């Protein structure tokens, strides 16, 4: 059953006081066999989107679907086969797919992504699947197959904030690296491909070292790949952090200012010398650590061990020591700084996926967030259980009600 909720076509003019000049926004979203949705379609205007409904209704699932229009494993980090819609009594679901028409300053673009239908659900490969048996995501841009997920970042920038990220500053560094890398994609779409290539070389080197039978020349070739790509990754992260810091410094309003940093050996080398010298040091360091890395797995240093740090400036304390509410406020401040930078550089704000964010903000911060979104002309997607939390967006956003995998225009929006 196709569940369609048309906003702009059904109610032209229903959204008032919204920036409608050329930007970056979804005009159409279609999800198929995606978690609780057999099929659902939304037709949209450029305005922010508010999804309200009870817990478990499928609001976050729609945000997750949109997140797969960008590189990576989506906002939940799920295995591809876990996303397939399951029906009672069925062991396996059909491959999921997400498609969208994206309006850009250059004109409309069609994006699509989904699990490779040549692979069996659960991650087992069929004859048509890739030989490694690893799950594979297919990407299409303007109707043609793309060589990699990087192609998505060249069209659309997507960032998100979810309740699962409330502990981002308290937990391990890997989550903070993924958060930062997603911000980098907006400025440098090739960053995604470099990260993937680096991780592949890292895993292959670890496998060969552990086996004890790896060819030394091949290991050296992998280390060379890690050195060149690793330094480029670190340089892109450093540049992004520096730009974000300037944007945070210039921000006004109720959200706290953050002092940002990036810790890591490669980053220290780049601060103290040229990139080629940093590549040489990383290459030589990897070669010298082969015995230790064979025992421990992975690699003792490199950009895969870097860490994003943040300090609440006015309180002078590290973000991980702040309350959950202040940590979320810091994350929102960083995301808004990133959106302002992208709007200046690319002429359009990124898509902002803000899951259950309003419920944890006081009235002043909710109003400031909504005003910033409207001022940027961003098509932010916000979810919540209480429509009253979004009163500040009435007449300026598109409201949809979500219930048990069904989506339709919310009565409160009219």
N, C-alpha and C positions, 0 to 999 in steps of 0.2 A: 504493500500500500504506500503510495506516495503522499507524504505529508508536506504540504507546501504552505508557506506563509509569505505572501507578497506584501511588502511595505510600500515602496515608492510607487509601484504600478497601481495598487489598490487605493491608496490614499494620498495622492499628490498634494503637497502643501501641508500635510499633517504635522510635519516637523518644521518648526520655525526657528529663526535666529541661529542657523547652523552654517558654518563655512562650507560652501559647495564648489569652490573652484577646484581645478585639477589637483588631485592628491593621490593617495594610495589607499584603496579600499576595495572590499569585496562587494561586487555587484550581484553575485550568485554563488551559493554554496550548495553542493550536493554531496551527501554522504550515503554510502551503500554498505550494508552488512557490517556496520561499524558499532561494536558494543551493543547497546540496547536498540539501535536503529536499523530496521530492515532497509529503509530508504527514507531520506528526509531532504527537503529542498527549501532553501531560504532565498528570496529575492530581496535585495537590500538597496538602500540609499547610502549616501556617504556618511551619514550621521552615526554617532555611537550606538551600540546595540546593548540592550539590557535584557538578560534572561532571568526570569524569576520562576520559582516553583519549589516544591518540597525537596528535602534531601533525597538523593537517589533517583530523581526524576530524569536525569540525563543532561543536566546543564554543563557539567564539567566535560562530559563526553564530546559535546560540540566544540568546546575550546580545544580539547585534545585533537580533534579532527583537523581544526585549523592549524594547529602546531605542526602537523605533518605536511603543511605546505612550505616548510622550511627545512633545512638540513638537520639531521640528528634523530634522536629516538623519541621525540615528542615530549610533552610536558610531564608525562608520568614515567618516562624512561622504560616503557613496557617492551617485552618481546613482541615482534610483529604478529605472531600467531595468537597471542593473548587477546588481541584486539578484535578478532573475528567474532561476529555475532553468534551466540549460542542459543539454540532453542531447546526447550525441555525434551529430554530423552535423546538428544542428538550428541554424538561424541565430537564431531568436527563441524566447523562453520565454513561458509564460503569465504574466499579472500575478500578483505575489506578494501574499499577505495574511497578516495576523497577527490573532488574536483571543484574548481572555482574559476570564475571569471574575475580577474583583478583589474580594476581601473587604475592606470598609472598616468603620470604626467605626459607620457608618450602615447597613450592610448590603451585600449583593452588588451589583456593577455590572458591566455588560458593555461592554468596549471592543473596537474593531476598527479596523484601518488597513491600507491597501494601495495599490498603484499603480492609478491610474485605468484600468479596463479599456477605456475609450474611446480610449486612446492606444496607438500602436504601440510595441513594444519598441525601445529605442534613442533614445527621446525625440522621435520624429516624431509629429506630431499627426494623428489621423484626423478625419473630419468631426464626430465626437462629442466631440472633445477641445476644450479651451479654445483660443480664437482665437490666443493668443500662441504656441502650440506648446511652451510650457514644460511640463516634467513636473509632474504634479499628483498629490498624495496625498489619498486619500479617508479620512475619519474617521467612525466611527459610535460613538455612545454610547447604551447601552441600546436598541439596535436601530434608532435613528433617526439620519439623517445630521446631522452637526454642521457648523456654518458654518466652523469653522477648527480648527487644531490646539490652540488654547488650551483647548478643551473637555477634552482629555486631561489637561492639567496640573491642571484643577479636580478630577479624580478621583484621579490617581496621580502621585507624585513619584518620578523615577528619576534616579540619578546613577551614574557609572561611572568606573573607572580601568582603563586598558589599557596594554600595553607600549608602544604608540605614543605615550603621554603621558609617557614617561620624560624626554623633552626639553622638556617644557612650559615650564619656566622659562628654557631656553636659546634657544628658538626665537622666532618672531615673536609680537607682541602679540595677533594675531587669535585664536590658540588659547586664550590666557588669558582673553580676553573671552568666548569661547564657554563655557569652563569656568565662569566666574563667572556668566554668564547662566543656565546650567542650575541653579546653586545658588539663584539668585533665583526661578526658576519655583516652587520649593517654597513660598516665602512669598507670592509674588505671581503667580498664574497669568496675569494680564493682561499681565505683562511680555513674554510671547511675542508677543502681538498688537501691542504697541507697537514691539517690535524689528522685526517684519516690516513694519509700516507705515512706520517710519523708513527702513529699507533700500529699500523701494519708492520713497519720495519722493527719497531720495539718488540712486538709479539714474536716475529720470526726470529729475531736475534736471540731472544730468551729461549725459544724452542731448540734452536741449534746448540746453544751453550749447554742447555740441560742434557741434551742427548750425548754430548761429548764427542760427537763424530762430525761436527760441522766443518765445512771447508773454510780455512782461514781467509782466503780471498773473498769468499761470499760474505762472511761475517764482516770483513772490513768494508765491503760495499754497502752493507746495511748500516753500518756505523756512519759512513759518509752521508748516506741519505738522512739519517737521524740528525747529523750535525747541520747540514744545510737547511733542512726543513725546520729543525728545532730552533735554530737561531731566528729564522724568519717568523716563527710562531711567537717567540718571546718578544721580538721587536714590535710585532703588531699589537700584542697585549700591552706592552709598555706605552705605545703611542696612544692607544685607546684610553688607558688609565689617566694619562696626562691630560687628554682632552676632556675626559669626564670631570677631572678635578677642577679644571678651569670653569666648566659649566656649573658645577656645584657651587663654586665660589661666587658666581654671579647670580645665583638663584635668590629670590625673595619669597617670603611666605612662611606658613607655619611648619613646613617640613624641615627637619634638622639638617644642617650642613654636615657633610661627611668629609673626613680627610682619608684619602685612598692611598694605598700602597701596593706594591707587587714584590713579593719576596721570592728569591730563587738565585741559584748560582749563575745561570745563563744571563739573567737580567742584570746581575751585578757586573758581569763581564761587559755587557753592552753599555752600561753606564760609564765604564772606565776605559773603553777603547772601541775600535772599529769592529764591524760585524765579522769581517774575515778572520780577525784574531780570535773572536769568540767561537767561530766555527772550528778553528784549529784546536782550541782548548777543549771543546766538547768532543771532537773526534779523538784526540789523544787520551782524554780522560776515560772514554768508553773502552778504548783498546787496553788501557792499563787495568781496568776493573773486570776484565772478562772472568777471571777465576771467582771473584767475589759474587759477581752477578749470576754465574752458573749455579752457585749454591743458594743464593737468596731469591733468584728469579727477577725478571724485570731489569732495571738499570738503576744504579745508585744515585744518579743525578741527571738532570735534563728538564725540559719544560713540563714534563708530566709530573713533576714534583713541586712546581711553583704554587704560590698561594696569594690570593687577593686578600688584602687586609683593609679594615675600615675602622675609623674612630669617630665617635660622636663628638664633634668639635666643641660645642658649648659646655658639655659635661666633662670633656677631657678624658673619656674612658673608652676602652676598646668596645667594638660593637657586640662582641660575644658576652660582655658583662652587662649590657643594657637589658631592659625589660623586653618581653616579646613584642609589646606594642611599639616601643622605640626602634627595635630592630626592623619591624615592618615599615615604619615611617622612613628609616634610612634607605631601605630597599626601594621604596616608592620615589624618594628623592633622586636616587641614582637612575632609575628608569626614566623619570621625567627629564633629567639632564640629558640622557642618551637620546630621548625623543626630540628634544630641542636641537641637539647637534645634527641629527639626521635630517630634520626639517630644513635646517640651513644648508646642509651639504647636498642633499638629494632632492630637495624641493618638496618633500613629503614626509610626514611622520610615519613611524612604523605602526603595524597593528599591535595594539596592547591587549593582551589577554589577562584580565584581572579577576581571578576566581575568589569569590567571597571576601573581597577586599573592603567593601563599605562597612560591613558589620563591625569591624575592628577599629574604625576611625571615629573620632569625635566629630561633632557637627562642623566645626571650623575646618578641619582637615578634609572632610568629605566635600565641602563646598569648594575648597581650594583645588582639590583633585579634579572635580568636574569642570571648574573654570579653566584649568590648565588644558584638559582634554579638548574642550570646545575651542580654546584659543589656538591650539596647535592644528585644529582641523583633523584630528586623529579619529579613525574608526576604532575606538576602544570597545572591547567586548567585556561586559561586567556581568557577574552572576550573583544571585543572592536569594534567600528564602523570603525576605520581607520587602515588598515593593516600596514601602515607606522610606527605606534607606536611599531610594533613588529619586525622591521628590524633587531634588535640585536639577534633575535632568528632564522633568516633564516638559513636553513641547520642544525639547532639543535633542531627543534621542528616540530610537526605535525600541519599543517594548514588546517582548514576546513572552508568552507563558509556556512553560515546559512541564509536562506531566506524563510519566510512564512512557517515555520515548516518543511523545507526540508534541509538536510545536505549532503554535498559532499566535496571532496577534493578541496581545493582552488588552483586556477591556480598559485598563487604567490608562492606556496610551491615547485613548480617543477622547 
